[in-house]
């Protein structure tokens, strides 16, 4: 039986059911349902989303290099509020997610003198473990040979909800884009990007 424990500490069991057309359907459940699966089917892999959702997905080739993900991760680590961000990647892009309610650090600072350091540390750890993340920025590979990316940011204004290409930034290497754009996360400058 295949199990997987996500970042929240919840263990799931891989199960198999059948679609209406009689094809196998794979899913993770808290408690085994249907038929437990003994081996991962060929051409499938276990994936966990930034928010801890576990799924079995078809294996897809990735055009993103590990070094490129490392560049973005390093840029996030240099950010003053780096604990509020997570990096993930898809076959053709690198995504940056922000912790919902990430400004909670300022609220917690109020309690620095009231609560014990242990309790504050426990609260912060729980917030990171159980927190929900939302997509904020992404770097899309547009030229595989020259390794050029374009950047987009999420826009939450009702008239233009969705991903907004940063046309004034243009394309560039992941190093150039990460160095220029990651520091704007969580600042007013982020909202001025277009």
N, C-alpha and C positions, 0 to 999 in steps of 0.2 A: 504494500500500500504506500503510495507517494503522499507525503505531507510537506507543507511549506509554512514556515513561521515568518510573518511579515514584520515590518519595522515597529509595529505597535504591540508586538508580542502575541498576536493572535495566530493560532495554528489552523491551517486549512487542509482538507483532504481532497485529492484529485479524484473526481468521480466521472462516470460515463453514463450518458443517457442516450436517447434516440430522438432524432428530429421527426417531424410529421412525415417526412419523405423516407424515413428509415435509415438515414445516415447517422453515424456516431456523432455525439455532441459531448464535449468535455467541459467540465466546470469545477470550480473549487467550492467546497461547502464546509461550514463549521463542523457539522456532523455528517458522516458518510451517508450519501443518498444514492440510489441506483446501484450501479456496479462500481466498487472501488477499482482503481487502475493500478496495475503492478509496475508498468514501465511507461515512460513518456513515449508517446507515438513518434515515429520517425518524422522529421521535418517540423517538429514542434518544440517550443521552449517555454519555460515558466517565466512570466514577467510580473514585476511588481511596479505599480505606478507610484509617483511621488507621494500620493495620498494613501498608499498602503493597499490598494485594490490588487488582488492577485488573480491572474488569468493564465490560460494556456493559449499561446498564439503560434501561428505558423512562423517558422524561422524565415527571416528576410535578410538579404544581403545589406550590409551597412556601407555607405559611401563615406561616412564620417570616420576619421582616424582617431585612435585613442589619444594621440598627442594633441589633437584639436580640442577634445573634451577636457583634457588636462589644462590647456591654456585658459579656457573659460572658468574651470574650477579654481585655478590659481587666482584669477582676477576676482572671483567671488570671495576667496579667502582674504584678500587684501581690503575688501570693502569693510567700512567701519561697523556695519550691522550684518556681518556675514552669516550669523546664525539664523537670519530671517530668510535665507535663500537656499534653494536646491537646484542642482543641474541635472538634466536628463537629456537623452538624445534619442532620436528616431533615425531611420535609414538615411535621411537627407538633411537633417537639421539638429541643432543643439538648442534646447529650451532652458530658460531660467524661470523658476517658480518662486513666488514670494509667499511667506507665511501670512495668512489672513489675520489681521489684528497684530501685525508685526510691531507696531508702535507700543506694544505692551511693555517693552523694556523701560520706557519712560514712566509708565504707571508703576512698575515694580520698583523703580528707583525711589519712589515716595516711601516705600515700606522698608527700605534698607535699614533704617534705625529702629524699626518696630519689630520686624520678624528676624528670627535667627538666620544666619548665613546658610545653615543646612536646609531650613524650610524653603528659603528663597531658591536655592540651588535645585531642590526637588521640584518646586513649582516650574522653574524654567525648563528642567529636563522633561517633565510631563507635557509642557506646552510644545516642545519640539517633537516629542514622540507622538502625541495625539493630534497635533495641529493640522489644519487643512491648508493646502497650498494652492495658489492660483497662478496661471501662466501670466508672465509680465513681458518677457522679451524672448526673441528667438533669432538665431543666426542660420540662414538657409544656404546650403551649398548651391551655387549657381554655375560654377565652372570647376569640374572635377580635375581637369588637367593642371590648371593654374592655382587650384585650391582657393578660389575666390568665393566670398560669402556676401549676402546682403542681410541687413538687419530689419526686423519689424518689432513694433511694440504693441501691446494690447491697449486698446482704447475703450473706455467704458462710458463714453457719452452716448446718450440714447440715439442720436442721429447717425452716429458712425461706430456703433458697437462692433468690435472685432479687431482683427489684426490690421495694423496700419504700417505700410512700408515706409521706411525712413529714406525718402528720395534724396534729401539734401546730404545724406551721409554717403550714398552710393555704395559701390562694392569695394571689398578689400580683403586682406588676409584676416584670419580669425584673430591673430595677435593685434592688428591695428584696431579692429572693431571692438574687441573685448577691452583693450586699454582705454579706448575713447568712451564707450557706452556703459560699461558695468558701473563705473563710479556714479553715474546719474541715477541709478536705482534708488528709490525711496527719497528722492529730492525733487524740488520744483523743476530742476533742469530736465528731468525725465519727461515731464508733461510738455516741455517746449520742443521736444524732438519731433521732427516731421520730415 
